[in-house]
Amino acid sequence: MRTRGSRHHHPDDSTGLVLWQVTNGWQAAQRAVLVPLGLTHAQFVALASITTLTDAEERVNQSRVNEYARLDPTMGSQVVRALESKGLIVRQRDSADRRARLLSPTESGRRLAAAAIRVVEGVDDRFFEAIADDRREFTRHLVSIRDATR
Protein backbone atom coordinates (compact mmCIF):
# COMPACT_ATOMS: atom_id res chain seq x y z
CA MET A 1 0.00 0.00 0.00
CA ARG A 2 1.47 3.34 -1.07
CA THR A 3 1.41 6.32 1.29
CA ARG A 4 -0.26 9.33 -0.33
CA GLY A 5 2.37 11.46 -2.05
CA SER A 6 5.14 8.83 -1.74
CA ARG A 7 6.66 6.77 -4.52
CA HIS A 8 7.39 3.96 -2.01
CA HIS A 9 5.04 1.01 -1.69
CA HIS A 10 6.33 0.12 1.78
CA PRO A 11 8.10 2.15 4.48
CA ASP A 12 11.08 -0.23 4.23
CA ASP A 13 11.57 1.00 0.65
CA SER A 14 12.45 4.48 1.93
CA THR A 15 16.23 4.71 2.41
CA GLY A 16 15.91 7.88 4.49
CA LEU A 17 13.28 6.45 6.82
CA VAL A 18 15.19 3.21 7.36
CA LEU A 19 18.41 5.15 7.94
CA TRP A 20 16.62 7.30 10.52
CA GLN A 21 15.23 4.22 12.29
CA VAL A 22 18.62 2.46 12.33
CA THR A 23 20.37 5.64 13.51
CA ASN A 24 17.91 6.03 16.39
CA GLY A 25 18.51 2.44 17.48
CA TRP A 26 22.29 2.84 17.24
CA GLN A 27 22.21 6.11 19.19
CA ALA A 28 20.11 4.51 21.94
CA ALA A 29 22.59 1.62 22.21
CA GLN A 30 25.50 4.09 22.42
CA ARG A 31 23.75 6.20 25.07
CA ALA A 32 23.14 3.09 27.17
CA VAL A 33 26.89 2.45 27.51
CA LEU A 34 28.07 6.07 27.65
CA VAL A 35 25.71 7.40 30.33
CA PRO A 36 27.29 5.22 33.05
CA LEU A 37 30.65 6.73 32.05
CA GLY A 38 29.22 10.24 32.48
CA LEU A 39 29.44 11.12 28.78
CA THR A 40 27.00 12.14 26.11
CA HIS A 41 27.72 10.77 22.66
CA ALA A 42 28.90 14.20 21.46
CA GLN A 43 31.25 14.42 24.46
CA PHE A 44 32.60 10.98 23.65
CA VAL A 45 33.23 11.92 20.01
CA ALA A 46 35.01 15.13 21.01
CA LEU A 47 37.09 13.50 23.77
CA ALA A 48 38.11 10.57 21.56
CA SER A 49 38.94 13.01 18.74
CA ILE A 50 41.03 15.24 20.99
CA THR A 51 42.90 12.23 22.35
CA THR A 52 43.51 10.76 18.89
CA LEU A 53 44.57 14.08 17.39
CA THR A 54 46.94 15.01 20.22
CA ASP A 55 48.64 11.63 19.83
CA ALA A 56 49.22 12.39 16.13
CA GLU A 57 49.66 16.17 16.00
CA GLU A 58 51.53 18.70 18.09
CA ARG A 59 48.92 21.48 18.08
CA VAL A 60 45.22 20.68 18.29
CA ASN A 61 42.71 23.50 18.47
CA GLN A 62 38.92 23.66 18.50
CA SER A 63 38.67 24.18 14.73
CA ARG A 64 40.75 21.07 14.08
CA VAL A 65 38.59 18.98 16.40
CA ASN A 66 35.39 20.28 14.77
CA GLU A 67 36.76 19.47 11.32
CA TYR A 68 37.99 16.01 12.32
CA ALA A 69 34.81 15.00 14.16
CA ARG A 70 32.50 16.99 11.87
CA LEU A 71 31.03 18.84 14.80
CA ASP A 72 29.01 21.97 14.31
CA PRO A 73 31.21 24.82 15.67
CA THR A 74 28.61 25.94 18.24
CA MET A 75 28.00 22.37 19.40
CA GLY A 76 31.73 21.67 19.44
CA SER A 77 32.36 24.70 21.62
CA GLN A 78 29.67 23.67 24.11
CA VAL A 79 30.97 20.10 24.25
CA VAL A 80 34.58 21.23 24.78
CA ARG A 81 33.50 23.51 27.63
CA ALA A 82 31.64 20.60 29.22
CA LEU A 83 34.70 18.33 28.91
CA GLU A 84 36.87 21.05 30.44
CA SER A 85 34.47 21.54 33.36
CA LYS A 86 34.63 17.77 34.02
CA GLY A 87 38.44 17.94 34.14
CA LEU A 88 38.80 15.71 31.07
CA ILE A 89 40.59 18.22 28.85
CA VAL A 90 42.65 21.38 29.25
CA ARG A 91 42.25 24.46 27.06
CA GLN A 92 45.13 26.91 26.88
CA ARG A 93 45.88 29.94 24.76
CA ASP A 94 47.71 29.29 21.51
CA SER A 95 50.78 31.52 21.44
CA ALA A 96 50.69 31.49 17.62
CA ASP A 97 47.02 32.59 17.42
CA ARG A 98 45.63 34.55 20.35
CA ARG A 99 42.05 33.79 19.32
CA ALA A 100 42.58 30.02 19.36
CA ARG A 101 42.75 27.61 22.27
CA LEU A 102 44.87 24.48 22.19
CA LEU A 103 43.15 21.38 23.53
CA SER A 104 44.68 18.40 25.23
CA PRO A 105 43.28 15.55 27.32
CA THR A 106 44.11 15.22 30.99
CA GLU A 107 45.29 11.85 32.28
CA SER A 108 41.77 11.10 33.52
CA GLY A 109 40.46 12.19 30.12
CA ARG A 110 42.82 9.77 28.37
CA ARG A 111 41.73 6.92 30.64
CA LEU A 112 38.05 7.69 30.13
CA ALA A 113 38.52 8.01 26.35
CA ALA A 114 40.19 4.58 26.22
CA ALA A 115 37.42 2.98 28.30
CA ALA A 116 34.68 4.68 26.27
CA ILE A 117 36.24 3.65 22.95
CA ARG A 118 36.23 0.02 24.12
CA VAL A 119 32.53 0.04 25.05
CA VAL A 120 31.49 2.01 21.95
CA GLU A 121 33.35 -0.40 19.67
CA GLY A 122 31.68 -3.28 21.50
CA VAL A 123 28.27 -1.75 20.83
CA ASP A 124 29.20 -1.31 17.17
CA ASP A 125 30.28 -4.94 16.91
CA ARG A 126 27.00 -6.17 18.39
CA PHE A 127 24.80 -3.65 16.57
CA PHE A 128 26.26 -4.37 13.12
CA GLU A 129 26.55 -8.13 13.64
CA ALA A 130 23.72 -8.71 11.14
CA ILE A 131 25.97 -7.39 8.35
CA ALA A 132 29.28 -8.73 9.65
CA ASP A 133 30.34 -10.08 6.26
CA ASP A 134 29.46 -6.82 4.49
CA ARG A 135 30.42 -4.32 7.18
CA ARG A 136 33.49 -2.95 5.39
CA GLU A 137 31.52 -2.39 2.20
CA PHE A 138 28.66 -0.80 4.17
CA THR A 139 31.13 1.55 5.86
CA ARG A 140 32.66 2.45 2.48
CA HIS A 141 29.18 3.37 1.22
CA LEU A 142 28.57 5.54 4.29
CA VAL A 143 31.90 7.30 3.75
CA SER A 144 30.93 7.96 0.12
CA ILE A 145 27.64 9.52 1.23
CA ARG A 146 29.36 11.54 3.94
CA ASP A 147 32.00 12.85 1.58
CA ALA A 148 29.47 13.70 -1.13
CA THR A 149 27.44 15.80 1.30
CA ARG A 150 30.23 18.01 2.65
NORZIHU-V260407 format. One record per residue. N is the residue number from 1. RES is the residue in one small letter. SS is DSSP state (a for helix, b for strand, c for the rest). PSI is psi as a letter, one per 40 degrees, with the letter a starting at -180 (999 if undefined). Layout:
N_RES_SS_PSI, N_RES_SS_PSI
This chain:
1_m_c_h, 2_r_c_h, 3_t_c_h, 4_r_c_h, 5_g_c_e, 6_s_c_i, 7_r_c_e, 8_h_c_h, 9_h_c_d, 10_h_c_i, 11_p_a_d, 12_d_a_e, 13_d_a_e, 14_s_c_h, 15_t_a_d, 16_g_a_d, 17_l_a_d, 18_v_a_d, 19_l_a_d, 20_w_a_d, 21_q_a_d, 22_v_a_d, 23_t_a_d, 24_n_a_d, 25_g_a_d, 26_w_a_d, 27_q_a_d, 28_a_a_d, 29_a_a_d, 30_q_a_d, 31_r_a_d, 32_a_a_d, 33_v_a_d, 34_l_a_d, 35_v_a_d, 36_p_a_d, 37_l_a_e, 38_g_c_f, 39_l_c_i, 40_t_c_i, 41_h_a_d, 42_a_a_d, 43_q_a_d, 44_f_a_d, 45_v_a_d, 46_a_a_d, 47_l_a_d, 48_a_a_d, 49_s_a_d, 50_i_a_d, 51_t_a_d, 52_t_a_d, 53_l_a_d, 54_t_a_d, 55_d_a_d, 56_a_a_d, 57_e_c_i, 58_e_c_d, 59_r_c_h, 60_v_c_h, 61_n_b_i, 62_q_a_d, 63_s_a_d, 64_r_a_d, 65_v_a_d, 66_n_a_d, 67_e_a_d, 68_y_a_d, 69_a_a_e, 70_r_c_f, 71_l_c_h, 72_d_c_h, 73_p_a_d, 74_t_a_d, 75_m_a_d, 76_g_a_d, 77_s_a_d, 78_q_a_d, 79_v_a_d, 80_v_a_d, 81_r_a_d, 82_a_a_d, 83_l_a_d, 84_e_a_d, 85_s_a_d, 86_k_c_e, 87_g_c_f, 88_l_c_d, 89_i_b_i, 90_v_b_h, 91_r_b_h, 92_q_b_i, 93_r_b_h, 94_d_b_h, 95_s_c_d, 96_a_c_d, 97_d_b_h, 98_r_b_d, 99_r_b_d, 100_a_b_i, 101_r_b_h, 102_l_b_i, 103_l_b_h, 104_s_b_i, 105_p_b_i, 106_t_c_i, 107_e_a_d, 108_s_a_d, 109_g_a_d, 110_r_a_d, 111_r_a_d, 112_l_a_d, 113_a_a_d, 114_a_a_d, 115_a_a_d, 116_a_a_d, 117_i_a_d, 118_r_a_d, 119_v_a_d, 120_v_a_d, 121_e_a_d, 122_g_a_d, 123_v_a_d, 124_d_a_d, 125_d_a_d, 126_r_a_d, 127_f_a_d, 128_f_c_e, 129_e_a_d, 130_a_a_d, 131_i_a_f, 132_a_a_d, 133_d_a_d, 134_d_a_e, 135_r_a_d, 136_r_a_d, 137_e_a_d, 138_f_a_d, 139_t_a_d, 140_r_a_d, 141_h_a_d, 142_l_a_d, 143_v_a_d, 144_s_a_d, 145_i_a_d, 146_r_a_d, 147_d_a_d, 148_a_a_e, 149_t_c_e, 150_r_c_999
